[in-house]
Amino acid sequence: MAMMTVAWKSPSLILALAVGLGACQDSQSSDPSQQVGQLSSVVTLRYGESTFVENIEIRFGAVQDSRCPSQVECFAAGNAQVVLGVGPPRGTEGPTDQVLLNSTYGSRSGEAWGLRVTLLEVSPYPVYAEPIPPEQYVVQLEVERSS
């Protein structure tokens, strides 16, 4: 970010800017790692975890992984499909939309509740003869306002 030097001549302008900047700060949840304050944001979620973007919950609900394991030659790369639930915070009314995102085949992005969610990465990567328990999966997502 570029830095700019400005000569301030009006104390009221400084006060107005300070108040305005304070109003732009996001309120922090008790666990700031689970609260995203601005769009576009990159979010990392473990299997079963949730985060909130503009009070909309995004939950990592399921994964189906058929990617070609390392140290194996495959005819196709395979695919990791991630299932997200996107909707209102738990305990409030409204439907939760299911969004399916794919690492290789199919759509990497989906839209729900005014947000566009794009799958950036699924880890860990499979290793031959070593099944991955669901709770070890982590996804990296980009979340932005849909147009």
Backbone as numpy.savetxt, mean C-alpha at the origin, in Angstrom:
# Nx Ny Nz CAx CAy CAz Cx Cy Cz
14.29 17.37 -2.77 13.45 18.53 -2.77 14.34 19.75 -2.77
14.05 20.71 -3.63 14.87 21.91 -3.74 14.59 22.83 -2.58
15.63 23.48 -2.06 15.49 24.43 -0.97 15.40 25.82 -1.57
14.58 26.69 -0.97 14.42 28.04 -1.44 14.59 28.99 -0.27
15.30 30.09 -0.48 15.47 31.10 0.54 14.54 32.26 0.22
13.76 32.67 1.20 12.80 33.75 1.02 13.03 34.77 2.11
13.04 36.03 1.77 13.15 37.11 2.76 11.73 37.46 3.20
11.41 37.21 4.46 10.07 37.48 4.99 10.00 38.90 5.52
8.99 39.64 5.10 8.83 41.01 5.55 7.58 41.18 6.39
6.66 40.21 6.35 5.40 40.36 7.07 5.27 39.28 8.13
5.23 39.67 9.46 5.02 38.66 10.50 3.68 37.95 10.36
2.66 38.63 9.85 1.36 37.97 9.69 1.42 36.89 8.62
2.24 37.09 7.58 2.41 36.07 6.55 3.08 34.84 7.14
4.09 35.05 7.98 4.78 33.93 8.63 3.81 33.16 9.51
2.99 33.87 10.30 2.01 33.23 11.17 1.00 32.44 10.34
0.50 33.02 9.25 -0.48 32.33 8.40 0.12 31.06 7.81
1.37 31.12 7.36 2.02 29.93 6.81 2.23 28.86 7.88
2.62 29.26 9.07 2.83 28.30 10.15 1.54 27.60 10.52
0.44 28.36 10.61 -0.87 27.76 10.92 -1.29 26.84 9.79
-1.11 27.27 8.55 -1.48 26.43 7.40 -0.69 25.15 7.35
0.61 25.22 7.60 1.43 24.01 7.60 1.03 23.08 8.72
0.70 23.62 9.88 0.26 22.79 11.00 -1.04 22.07 10.68
-1.93 22.75 9.95 -3.20 22.13 9.59 -3.02 21.02 8.58
-1.94 21.06 7.80 -1.69 20.04 6.79 -1.10 18.76 7.36
-0.61 18.80 8.60 -0.01 17.61 9.18 -1.08 16.57 9.44
-0.75 15.33 9.19 -1.68 14.23 9.40 -1.69 13.84 10.87
-2.87 13.44 11.32 -2.94 12.92 12.68 -2.32 11.54 12.69
-1.57 11.23 13.69 -0.87 9.96 13.77 -1.70 8.96 14.56
-1.74 7.72 14.10 -2.38 6.67 14.86 -1.41 6.20 15.94
-1.88 5.29 16.78 -1.00 4.76 17.82 0.15 3.97 17.22
-0.03 3.46 16.00 1.04 2.76 15.30 1.26 3.45 13.96
2.18 4.44 13.90 2.35 5.21 12.68 2.77 4.38 11.48
3.35 3.21 11.68 3.74 2.39 10.54 2.53 1.83 9.81
1.37 1.85 10.45 0.15 1.32 9.85 -0.77 2.43 9.34
-0.33 3.68 9.36 -1.15 4.80 8.91 -0.41 5.51 7.78
-1.03 5.61 6.63 -0.43 6.31 5.50 -1.06 7.68 5.44
-0.24 8.72 5.37 -0.77 10.05 5.44 -0.99 10.74 4.12
-0.32 10.36 3.09 -0.44 11.11 1.85 -0.51 10.16 0.67
-1.02 10.67 -0.44 -1.07 9.90 -1.67 -0.13 10.57 -2.65
0.58 9.93 -3.40 0.87 8.53 -3.57 1.86 8.05 -2.51
1.58 6.90 -1.95 2.42 6.33 -0.91 2.76 4.89 -1.24
3.91 4.45 -0.78 4.30 3.05 -0.89 4.06 2.42 0.47
3.34 1.32 0.47 2.92 0.64 1.70 3.48 -0.77 1.69
4.00 -1.23 2.81 4.45 -2.61 2.95 3.55 -3.28 3.98
2.96 -4.41 3.57 2.05 -5.15 4.45 2.46 -6.61 4.55
2.41 -7.14 5.74 2.57 -8.58 5.95 1.21 -9.23 5.78
1.22 -10.52 5.49 -0.02 -11.29 5.35 -0.91 -11.07 6.57
-2.16 -10.70 6.34 -3.12 -10.49 7.42 -3.13 -9.09 7.99
-2.18 -8.24 7.64 -2.12 -6.88 8.17 -3.00 -5.93 7.36
-3.30 -4.79 7.99 -4.07 -3.72 7.36 -3.35 -2.41 7.50
-3.70 -1.48 6.63 -3.28 -0.09 6.75 -4.46 0.77 6.36
-4.41 2.04 6.70 -5.48 2.96 6.36 -4.93 4.09 5.51
-5.64 4.40 4.43 -5.31 5.51 3.56 -6.59 6.35 3.46
-6.51 7.59 3.93 -7.68 8.47 3.95 -8.88 7.76 4.57
-8.66 7.09 5.68 -9.67 6.36 6.45 -10.28 5.17 5.71
-9.63 4.71 4.65 -10.06 3.53 3.92 -9.08 2.41 4.26
-9.63 1.28 4.67 -8.79 0.15 5.08 -8.37 -0.67 3.87
-7.07 -1.01 3.83 -6.53 -1.94 2.84 -5.95 -3.10 3.63
-6.47 -4.31 3.39 -6.06 -5.50 4.14 -5.51 -6.56 3.19
-4.33 -7.09 3.53 -3.70 -8.17 2.77 -4.33 -9.47 3.25
-5.25 -10.03 2.43 -6.06 -11.15 2.87 -5.61 -12.52 2.43
-5.01 -12.63 1.24 -4.63 -13.96 0.75 -3.57 -13.83 -0.34
-2.88 -14.94 -0.57 -1.88 -14.99 -1.64 -1.88 -16.39 -2.23
-1.75 -16.45 -3.56 -1.59 -17.72 -4.26 -0.33 -17.57 -5.10
0.68 -18.38 -4.82 1.99 -18.20 -5.42 2.36 -19.40 -6.29
2.44 -19.17 -7.59 2.87 -20.23 -8.51 4.12 -19.79 -9.27
4.88 -18.83 -8.71 6.10 -18.37 -9.38 7.12 -19.50 -9.46
7.90 -19.49 -10.52 8.95 -20.49 -10.72 10.01 -20.33 -9.63
10.26 -21.36 -8.83 11.25 -21.24 -7.76 12.66 -20.98 -8.29
13.45 -20.34 -7.46 14.85 -20.15 -7.83 15.52 -21.52 -7.92
16.55 -21.64 -8.70 17.33 -22.86 -8.94 16.53 -23.91 -9.72
15.45 -23.47 -10.41 14.65 -24.38 -11.22 14.43 -23.73 -12.58
14.52 -24.52 -13.64 14.20 -24.02 -14.97 12.74 -24.33 -15.26
11.98 -23.29 -15.57 10.54 -23.44 -15.83 10.22 -22.95 -17.24
9.12 -23.46 -17.78 8.66 -23.01 -19.09 7.98 -21.65 -18.99
7.45 -21.32 -17.83 6.77 -20.04 -17.62 7.21 -19.47 -16.28
7.13 -18.15 -16.17 7.59 -17.47 -14.95 6.68 -17.74 -13.75
5.43 -18.07 -14.02 4.48 -18.24 -12.93 3.95 -16.89 -12.46
3.14 -16.92 -11.42 2.46 -15.70 -10.98 2.19 -15.78 -9.48
2.29 -14.64 -8.83 1.81 -14.52 -7.45 0.60 -13.62 -7.50
-0.54 -14.14 -7.03 -1.76 -13.36 -6.99 -2.07 -13.00 -5.55
-2.29 -11.72 -5.32 -2.55 -11.20 -3.99 -4.00 -10.73 -3.94
-4.68 -11.06 -2.84 -6.06 -10.63 -2.64 -6.07 -9.58 -1.54
-6.59 -8.40 -1.87 -6.72 -7.32 -0.90 -8.20 -7.04 -0.65
-8.52 -6.70 0.58 -9.84 -6.19 0.90 -9.70 -4.68 1.05
-10.52 -3.92 0.32 -10.47 -2.47 0.39 -11.85 -1.97 0.75
-11.93 -1.21 1.84 -13.24 -0.71 2.25 -13.16 0.12 3.50
-14.32 0.29 4.13 -14.36 1.12 5.33 -13.64 0.44 6.49
-13.22 1.20 7.49 -12.59 0.58 8.67 -13.52 -0.46 9.29
-12.94 -1.48 9.88 -13.75 -2.51 10.55 -14.67 -1.86 11.57
-15.87 -2.39 11.66 -16.82 -1.87 12.63 -17.70 -0.76 12.07
-17.43 -0.31 10.85 -18.28 0.69 10.23 -19.02 0.06 9.08
-20.06 0.73 8.62 -20.90 0.16 7.57 -20.33 0.41 6.20
-20.64 -0.48 5.29 -20.21 -0.35 3.91 -19.54 -1.62 3.44
-19.65 -1.90 2.15 -19.06 -3.13 1.61 -17.55 -3.02 1.47
-16.89 -4.15 1.62 -15.46 -4.24 1.34 -15.31 -4.85 -0.04
-14.55 -4.17 -0.89 -14.31 -4.67 -2.24 -13.08 -5.57 -2.24
-13.14 -6.64 -3.02 -11.99 -7.52 -3.17 -11.22 -7.09 -4.41
-9.92 -6.87 -4.24 -9.05 -6.45 -5.33 -8.00 -7.53 -5.53
-7.91 -8.06 -6.76 -6.92 -9.09 -7.10 -5.78 -8.44 -7.87
-4.56 -8.62 -7.39 -3.39 -8.06 -8.04 -2.43 -9.20 -8.38
-1.74 -9.07 -9.51 -0.87 -10.14 -10.00 0.55 -9.63 -10.23
1.51 -10.52 -9.97 2.92 -10.16 -10.16 3.35 -10.26 -11.62
2.77 -11.20 -12.38 3.24 -11.46 -13.74 2.11 -11.44 -14.75
1.10 -12.27 -14.55 0.00 -12.41 -15.50 -1.24 -11.75 -14.92
-1.89 -10.93 -15.71 -3.08 -10.23 -15.22 -2.70 -8.84 -14.73
-3.66 -8.21 -14.15 -3.49 -6.81 -13.74 -2.67 -6.68 -12.47
-1.74 -5.73 -12.48 -0.94 -5.39 -11.30 -1.65 -4.32 -10.47
-2.68 -3.67 -11.05 -3.37 -2.57 -10.37 -4.86 -2.85 -10.30
-5.48 -2.26 -9.30 -6.92 -2.34 -9.16 -7.43 -1.09 -8.45
-8.72 -0.82 -8.63 -9.32 0.36 -8.03 -10.50 -0.03 -7.15
-10.62 0.65 -6.03 -11.75 0.49 -5.13 -11.79 1.68 -4.18
-12.97 2.13 -3.84 -13.17 3.19 -2.86 -12.38 4.45 -3.18
-12.20 4.75 -4.47 -11.50 5.96 -4.87 -9.99 5.87 -4.82
-9.47 4.66 -4.59 -8.02 4.46 -4.55 -7.59 3.52 -5.66
-6.41 3.75 -6.20 -5.77 2.82 -7.13 -4.61 2.19 -6.36
-4.60 0.84 -6.31 -3.56 0.10 -5.61 -2.79 -0.71 -6.64
-1.46 -0.57 -6.64 -0.60 -1.27 -7.59 0.38 -2.15 -6.84
0.47 -3.41 -7.24 1.40 -4.36 -6.64 2.80 -4.10 -7.17
3.74 -3.79 -6.28 5.12 -3.55 -6.66 6.00 -4.78 -6.46
5.75 -5.52 -5.37 6.61 -6.66 -5.06 5.90 -7.63 -4.12
6.20 -8.92 -4.31 5.75 -9.98 -3.41 7.00 -10.71 -2.94
7.17 -10.83 -1.65 8.32 -11.56 -1.12 7.87 -12.43 0.05
8.61 -13.48 0.35 9.87 -13.92 -0.25 9.63 -14.60 -1.59
10.71 -14.72 -2.35 10.63 -15.41 -3.62 10.76 -16.91 -3.34
9.96 -17.75 -4.02 10.02 -19.19 -3.75 11.38 -19.83 -4.05
11.72 -20.77 -3.21 12.93 -21.58 -3.39 12.46 -23.03 -3.54
13.09 -23.76 -4.45 12.69 -25.13 -4.73 12.60 -25.97 -3.45
11.52 -26.71 -3.31 11.28 -27.66 -2.22 11.17 -27.00 -0.85
10.93 -25.70 -0.80 10.74 -25.02 0.47 9.43 -24.24 0.43
8.33 -24.85 0.88 7.06 -24.13 0.86 7.11 -22.88 1.76
6.38 -21.85 1.34 6.35 -20.60 2.10 5.04 -20.55 2.89
5.12 -20.49 4.21 3.89 -20.33 4.99 3.28 -18.96 4.70
1.94 -18.86 4.62 1.30 -17.58 4.29 1.76 -16.41 5.16
1.98 -16.65 6.44 2.35 -15.55 7.35 3.73 -14.96 7.06
4.51 -15.60 6.18 5.82 -15.04 5.81 5.75 -14.09 4.62
4.61 -14.06 3.93 4.49 -13.20 2.75 4.40 -11.73 3.14
5.05 -10.91 2.33 5.03 -9.46 2.48 4.80 -8.87 1.09
3.91 -7.88 1.00 3.68 -7.20 -0.27 4.05 -5.74 -0.15
4.52 -5.20 -1.25 4.78 -3.77 -1.33 3.80 -3.22 -2.36
3.05 -2.20 -1.95 2.00 -1.63 -2.77 2.20 -0.13 -2.94
1.80 0.38 -4.08 1.71 1.82 -4.26 0.23 2.17 -4.22
-0.12 3.16 -3.39 -1.50 3.57 -3.24 -1.61 5.03 -3.66
-2.54 5.30 -4.56 -2.77 6.67 -5.00 -4.26 6.88 -5.23
-4.66 8.13 -5.31 -6.06 8.45 -5.57 -6.34 8.07 -7.03
-7.47 7.38 -7.26 -7.81 7.01 -8.64 -8.38 8.23 -9.35
-8.23 8.23 -10.68 -8.67 9.40 -11.43 -10.06 9.24 -11.99
